[in-house]
Amino acid sequence: MEPASKSKSWSIHTRSEITCKYEIQQRVGSGAYSDVYKARRLSDNLVVALKEVHDYQSGLREIEALKALQHCPNVVVLHEYFWSDDEDAVLVLEFLQTDLASVIRSAKKEWEDGVIRVPEIKRWMLQILSGVDACHRSSIVHRDLKPSNLLIAADGVLKLADFGQARILLEPGFVANNDDLLSSAYEPPVMSAPEKGIKDDYKSQNKEPLTKEKYIDQLDEIRGQAYMYEFDKESNLQDGNASCLATCTASDEEDFAKSSYSYQEEGDTPLTSCVGTRWFRAPELLYGSTNYGPEIDLWSLGCIFAELFSLKPLFPGTSDIDQLSRIFSVLGNLSEEVWPGCVKLPDYQTISFCKIDNPIGLEECLPNRSADEILIVKKLLSFDPANRATAMELLHDKYLEDSPLPLPISELRVPSTNSSQDDESHGDWFDNRDMESDSDFDEFGSMDVTNTDAGFSIKFF
Ligand SMILES: Nc1ncnc2c1ncn2[C@@H]1O[C@H](COP(=O)(O)OP(=O)(O)OP(=O)(O)O)[C@@H](O)[C@H]1O
């Protein structure tokens, strides 16, 4: 926990341990907890991003999660970090010029064809799935997946970023001690992840057409990496440290993301339901669950994939209640029929919604998309978290094996700016950043409040 009495320097510019190694250039972004600067490493002119994290827990989580994930080519590279008890954490990250939100925006507003083509969508999906699979196999739940947190390098390699809300799940009985968390010396990755993780025949120089055989080989390689991660997993957990107070019972290593989790609320860092940006937040979180697992990331993926298909956010809720209403109007009501046990969600009895007799359906929200495309979104947007497809299951999905094949990374269209530099999209994402408001009651229609044995019940019309 952050000692309240500790003083902090007012700016990264006054930190001599940083300025003696990096020339800090302009600020390129800021989030709920951070400011991000472009900088040049003086020793070799490498361009990097310096992320100054103003929140102690968030800095701790991000460093721990990134340290555990440096083997994955689809996770942002952490070159080094500066950490002390009385200063903000500063992470030295590879610099990534754009993000998936900008790809969506460019497709909508700038590209002549006005779409992200299917082979492009498939390549973005493969990269996202590979990153999410690595997280889940390393026992890490990202908890804030959204297009603007999927950063993209100039060469088209997509990287999961912003692990400030991530949790590392611990094995049962392991109790994390915050003092140990950052004690071990950090060995930065030897080479940058794109070179390490992507086979030569897959890289930009190669202009040979991608044959089905070659592509299936690549796919097998991505799937195979997941099994390699298993070797790292044990050390991650032990090293593991981790700020997480969750326990995980993995009954089946092969199906890690479907294992059952139980989260303990211990000390002063309980799990919170207020994670993730609202539009991508899973229903169990919106209903106040504090006992959730990696499946919350899979819901977010469903929303992201739907947005790749339609170029529009699927559930752009203006409040948490509105968020649930939108989900129900498309998928139908949440009931024991679709998720046995849902009545036990903390806020289930408190909030009730009108019965939706004819839900709109995903088909209507994703017009002109193929049955396989709609199915892939459906597999993720299951109310029952146990029924959501895992990242690894989707890497085996027929959709990714069928023609048209994914575009080679080098042929992806990559915008030159990111969503936070773009004024128009900034508005959308800005509305999304109020992490404090977990149960806002504004901006929705009429309601009826009745007293019940448990307190009160609110019905929305
Ligand atoms: N490695 C990077 N390279 C280039 N720009 C980056 C990098 N990391 C972050 N940024 C920029 O800084 C912005 C804020 O970073 P980030 O999302 O990690 O911070 P945050 O405080 O955790 O944000 P949020 O409020 O979305 O949770 C990003 O939207 C992006 O524009």
Ligand as a Chemical Component Dictionary entry (heavy atoms), coordinates in Angstrom:
data_LIG
# 
_chem_comp.id                   LIG 
_chem_comp.type                 NON-POLYMER 
_chem_comp.pdbx_formal_charge   0 
_chem_comp.three_letter_code    LIG 
# 
loop_
_chem_comp_atom.comp_id 
_chem_comp_atom.atom_id 
_chem_comp_atom.alt_atom_id 
_chem_comp_atom.type_symbol 
_chem_comp_atom.charge 
_chem_comp_atom.model_Cartn_x 
_chem_comp_atom.model_Cartn_y 
_chem_comp_atom.model_Cartn_z 
_chem_comp_atom.pdbx_ordinal 
LIG N1  N1  N 0 4.062  1.490 -25.358 1  
LIG C1  C1  C 0 3.417  2.583 -25.785 2  
LIG N2  N2  N 0 3.800  3.202 -26.925 3  
LIG C2  C2  C 0 3.146  4.315 -27.362 4  
LIG N3  N3  N 0 2.097  4.870 -26.732 5  
LIG C3  C3  C 0 1.668  4.292 -25.596 6  
LIG C4  C4  C 0 2.311  3.136 -25.050 7  
LIG N4  N4  N 0 1.665  2.792 -23.924 8  
LIG C5  C5  C 0 0.683  3.686 -23.758 9  
LIG N5  N5  N 0 0.671  4.600 -24.752 10 
LIG C6  C6  C 0 -0.274 5.719 -24.930 11 
LIG O1  O1  O 0 -0.649 6.229 -23.666 12 
LIG C7  C7  C 0 -2.063 6.097 -23.453 13 
LIG C8  C8  C 0 -2.324 5.732 -22.000 14 
LIG O2  O2  O 0 -1.668 4.509 -21.704 15 
LIG P1  P1  P 0 -2.367 3.336 -20.893 16 
LIG O3  O3  O 0 -3.671 2.983 -21.557 17 
LIG O4  O4  O 0 -1.379 2.241 -20.754 18 
LIG O5  O5  O 0 -2.600 4.082 -19.522 19 
LIG P2  P2  P 0 -3.714 3.937 -18.421 20 
LIG O6  O6  O 0 -3.552 5.054 -17.453 21 
LIG O7  O7  O 0 -3.603 2.586 -17.809 22 
LIG O8  O8  O 0 -5.014 4.074 -19.316 23 
LIG P3  P3  P 0 -6.543 3.729 -19.117 24 
LIG O9  O9  O 0 -7.187 4.934 -18.546 25 
LIG O10 O10 O 0 -6.998 3.445 -20.532 26 
LIG O11 O11 O 0 -6.644 2.524 -18.247 27 
LIG C9  C9  C 0 -2.503 5.024 -24.434 28 
LIG O12 O12 O 0 -3.842 5.207 -24.841 29 
LIG C10 C10 C 0 -1.552 5.227 -25.592 30 
LIG O13 O13 O 0 -2.039 6.259 -26.405 31 
# 
loop_
_chem_comp_bond.comp_id 
_chem_comp_bond.atom_id_1 
_chem_comp_bond.atom_id_2 
_chem_comp_bond.value_order 
_chem_comp_bond.pdbx_ordinal 
LIG N1  C1  SING 1  
LIG C1  N2  SING 2  
LIG C1  C4  DOUB 3  
LIG N2  C2  DOUB 4  
LIG C2  N3  SING 5  
LIG N3  C3  DOUB 6  
LIG C3  C4  SING 7  
LIG C3  N5  SING 8  
LIG C4  N4  SING 9  
LIG N4  C5  DOUB 10 
LIG C5  N5  SING 11 
LIG N5  C6  SING 12 
LIG C6  O1  SING 13 
LIG C6  C10 SING 14 
LIG O1  C7  SING 15 
LIG C7  C8  SING 16 
LIG C7  C9  SING 17 
LIG C8  O2  SING 18 
LIG O2  P1  SING 19 
LIG P1  O3  DOUB 20 
LIG P1  O4  SING 21 
LIG P1  O5  SING 22 
LIG O5  P2  SING 23 
LIG P2  O6  DOUB 24 
LIG P2  O7  SING 25 
LIG P2  O8  SING 26 
LIG O8  P3  SING 27 
LIG P3  O9  DOUB 28 
LIG P3  O10 SING 29 
LIG P3  O11 SING 30 
LIG C9  O12 SING 31 
LIG C9  C10 SING 32 
LIG C10 O13 SING 33 
# 
